[in-house]
Amino acid sequence: MAIPGEAGDVSVPPAYVKIAVIGVGAVGATIAYALMISGLASEILLIDVNEARAEGEAMDLMHGLPFVRPVTVRSGKYEDCAGAQIVVIAAGVAQKPGETRLELVKKNVAIFRQMVPQITAAAPGAVLLVVSNPVDILTYATNKISGFPARQVLGSGTVLDTARLRTLIGQHLRIDSRSVHANVVGEHGDSEVVVWSRASIAGMPLADFCRQRGSPCEPGFQAEITQQVSRAAYEIINRKGATYYAIGLGVRQIVEAILRDQDTVFTVSTLLHGQLGIDDVCLSLPCVVDRGGVDAVLEPSLDDGELAALKRSAALLYDTAREAGL
């Protein structure tokens, strides 16, 4: 990454930043709102199969223009993605009562087969950021359908799960969650893996921190937090029907890292090529994210149990992708 101000500097965002958001249900609309108030974008394009919904969301957001930095929010069609630096994909159908996971996957893959070629034809240089669920399978589908280099396609992965983990550890230990360093890897779903062996507070192992601070590290707290992280989406959906605020904030951070060429590490979903013995599957590991998308996939040191769990997660995703015809 170049030093700001030097010749050839690429750390400064382009003069005109255009971001397209595909699918403006609760998640897509919240992402658009988070991007609007961030001041990162010059133009936010909203696209939805329900064109009236996209128009209404654009109108509602634009009415807040006096309260934010200058930005244009408008609705459009796939061809209007031309010139976008980032395309955020939040489109897809939700799981219905009685519908299996595989049935849902097949429905959304069919949608992506129609949608992704239209996006790539209009914006061949854009980074594609997949948020739709199941995000790992749909990130894999986007990779295969688009034909883009693997680094140019990423999914939001376990960024939200990792945020939930850091929040819950912070609450339990009575410490600012921003001082907590811990990750969730693998699938964004039931087979996700919490990397407790590497969790720390300011570089200190949790046990050392607890001993020095007199914080509660009683036996079983890790298992309890792991369950809370894995159950978080279900608990929120049971209470309010959907989750969207936290993922909207997470996507905003990923977008900023791309636009500003920040080399920030996120647990995004990306196509693996042998890392930790895993190949030809999209899942989350710590990744360095820059202007081109995923610059590098990091291989954390996992204990034997964590590595075995990660490989089980990968096998599940691999099999699901094949069953979905990918």
C-alpha positions, 0 to 999 in steps of 0.5 A: 500500500502506497504512502498517502500523498506519494506518486502512485498512491492508491490508498485514497478512494477514487474521486467518485465512488459508486456502490450498487446494492442488489436486493433492498429488503431489510438487510439491503436497505439497512446496508444502503442506510449505513453507507449513506451516513458513512459518507463513503459513497458519491452514488448509491444505486439500489436494484430490486426485482420489486422496482417500486420497493427500490424506488421507495427506499431511494426516495426515503434515503434521499430525503435525509440528504440535508443531514449527511455528506453530498450523495446521490441515492437512486434506483435502477437496473443491472446495466446501471451498475456500470462504473461501480467500484463495489456491488453488494449482493443482498438479494435472494429468498428467505427460508419458508416454514417446512423448507429444507436448507438444500431447497433454499440453496437451490432457489437462491443459486437459480436466482444468482445464475440469472443475476450475476451475469448481468452484474458482471457484464455491466461492472467487470471491474467491481468487487462483488461482496455477497451478503445473501444467505447461505452466504458461503454457498452463494459466494461460491456460486458467485465465484463460479458464475462470474468467472472473476478472479477469486480475490474479486469475490468475497462474502460477509462470512463470519464478520457478524459472528465474530462481532457477536463473539467479541461483544459477548466476551466483552460483556462477560469480562466487563471490557470494551469489545474493541479490546477483544481479539477473537474470531469465528471461522468456517461456515456462517451457520451452524457448523461455525467454529469459535477459535478460543485457543487464540482469543485474547485481550490486548494480546493477553490470553483470556486466563491471564487477563481474568487472573489479573483483573479478577474477571469471571472466567469460570468453567463453562463460560466459553461453551455458554458464549459459543452457544449464544453466538451460534444461536444469536440469529435464531433468538433475534429472528424469534423476537423481531423477524430478521437481523439487519442492523449489525450486518449493515454496520459490518458491511459498511466496514468491509466497504471502507476497507476496500475503498481505502485500500486499508489492508484490514483483516476480516473473517470474510468468506473466500475461495480456498486453495489448500489453506489448512488443507481445505480446497475448492470451498468458500468459507471464512478465515482471517483475510487481508482485505484491500482495494482488489478484494481479498489480498491474502488468506491467513492460516491461523494456528488452531488446536486439533479440535478446532482444525477438525471442526473447521474441516467438518464445516468445509466438508458440509459446505463442499457437499451442499455446493455439489448437491446444489449443482455447483 
